[in-house]
Amino acid sequence: HAVAERAYQNALAYAKERVQGRDEADGSDDVAIIRHPDVRRMLLIQKATLAAQRALYLRAAALTDFAAACPDNVLRKEAERELDFLIPIVKAWPTDNGVVLTNLAIQIYGGAGYVEESGMAQYLRDVRITPIYEGTNGIQAADLAGRKTTGKNGALPLKLLAEGKELADKLAAAEPAAAQQLAQAIETAEQSIARMVGYADRPALAAAASNAYLQQMGLTLGAIGLARAYLAAEAAQKEDAGGFGSNFYAAQQHNARVYCAHVLPQVYACAAQIENAQALLDVPLELY
């Protein structure tokens, strides 16, 4: 996450100072490339995805602190179970994203990002190891797809999604489009959980579906985290109307909008891969 964040910050600064091309909105020449829609797309996908990752791993950090300090055995066990579920997602989803997002940052530089002088190529080399060490992401996905998901017929992940439904309902009044996108993604995640539970007695099939399942849960839980941030920002804005933090709070809301519109739809591809995981197992080894 940290490498991708630094790559994003560098790309943002570069996009503000690099002058090239014409503004498609007003036709003016020699504009900073941040005014080009495709550059804005790449920057905002980085920014929104990083925000979703941050929301997810901060929740895991809060659960860690809560479990360490909570005197109530029942509440502590609940926090520990949720943390156990989140750990493979927090490790694997942001590190897979880190490679993609850092690659996007390099793309904003164009050829200048590929050469050593900019320093961006080093970020891509650095971030590439992260999906490998501390347990490869395939192992993390297999861990998530096992008892952490299938125990009690998926009760734990379904509980997390139920919290997301409540947030989507609260979000609907202020941001109906994002709320609907979130609700649909949660419904799709529920269907995927049911499929993974159904694969419990077919370990090869569960393994074939596990990567797509981890990605889908990361995308969905990240959206839930951004919905929580949106509502917190909305409440803070009312208390700080026009104040020092107004731009910060508005940015959190834009993160949620962009994420739900342009990042979250990946869940539908993940769900299709889970549903059709058998296609991977049907190919004879001699035909690889």
SULQUIPE-V77915 format. One record per pair of residues at least 12 apart in sequence whose C-alpha atoms are under 8 Angstrom apart, sorted by the first residue. I is the first residue (numbers start at 1). J is the second residue. Records with the same first field share a line. If there is no record, write none. Layout:
I=J, J
This chain:
1=50, 53, 94, 95, 98
3=98, 102, 123, 126, 127
4=50, 98, 99, 101, 102, 123, 127
5=50
7=102, 105, 106, 120, 123
8=43, 46, 47, 101, 102, 105
10=105
11=43, 105, 106, 108, 109
12=34, 43
14=109
15=32, 33, 34, 39, 108, 109
16=32, 33, 34
17=32, 33
18=32, 33
19=31, 32, 33
20=32, 33
21=33
23=35, 36
24=36
39=108
42=104, 105, 108
43=104, 105
44=255, 258
45=258, 259, 262, 263
46=101, 104, 105
47=255
48=255, 256, 258, 259
49=259, 263
51=226, 255
52=222, 223, 225, 226
53=90, 94, 222
55=222, 225, 226, 229
56=90, 221, 222, 225
57=90
60=83, 86, 87, 90
63=79, 80, 82, 83
64=79, 80, 83
66=79
67=79, 80
81=156
82=156
84=148
85=144, 148, 149, 157
88=140, 141, 143, 144
89=140, 141, 144, 214, 215, 217, 218
90=218
91=131, 137, 140
92=131, 136, 137, 140, 141
93=214, 215, 218
95=127, 130, 131
96=130, 131, 137
98=127, 128
99=124, 127, 128
102=123, 124, 127
103=124
105=120
106=120, 121
138=210, 211
141=210, 211, 213, 214
142=206, 207, 210, 211
144=210, 214
145=196, 206, 207, 210, 213, 214
146=200, 206
149=193, 196, 197
150=193, 196, 197, 200
153=194, 197
154=193, 194, 197
157=193
158=190, 193
161=186, 190, 221
164=183, 186, 221, 224
165=183, 186
167=224, 227, 228
168=180, 182, 183, 227
170=231
171=227, 231
178=256, 257, 260, 261
181=260, 261, 264
182=220, 223, 224, 260, 264
185=220, 264, 265, 267, 268
186=220
188=267, 268, 271
189=216, 217, 220, 267, 271
192=213, 271, 274, 275
195=274, 275
196=209
204=281
205=277, 278, 281
208=274, 277, 278, 280, 281
209=273, 274, 275, 277
210=274
212=270, 271, 273, 274
213=270, 271, 274
215=267, 270
216=266, 267, 270, 271
219=263, 264, 266, 267
220=264, 267
223=256, 259, 260, 264
226=252, 255, 256
227=256
229=252, 253
230=252, 253, 256
233=249, 250, 252, 253
234=249, 253
236=249
237=249
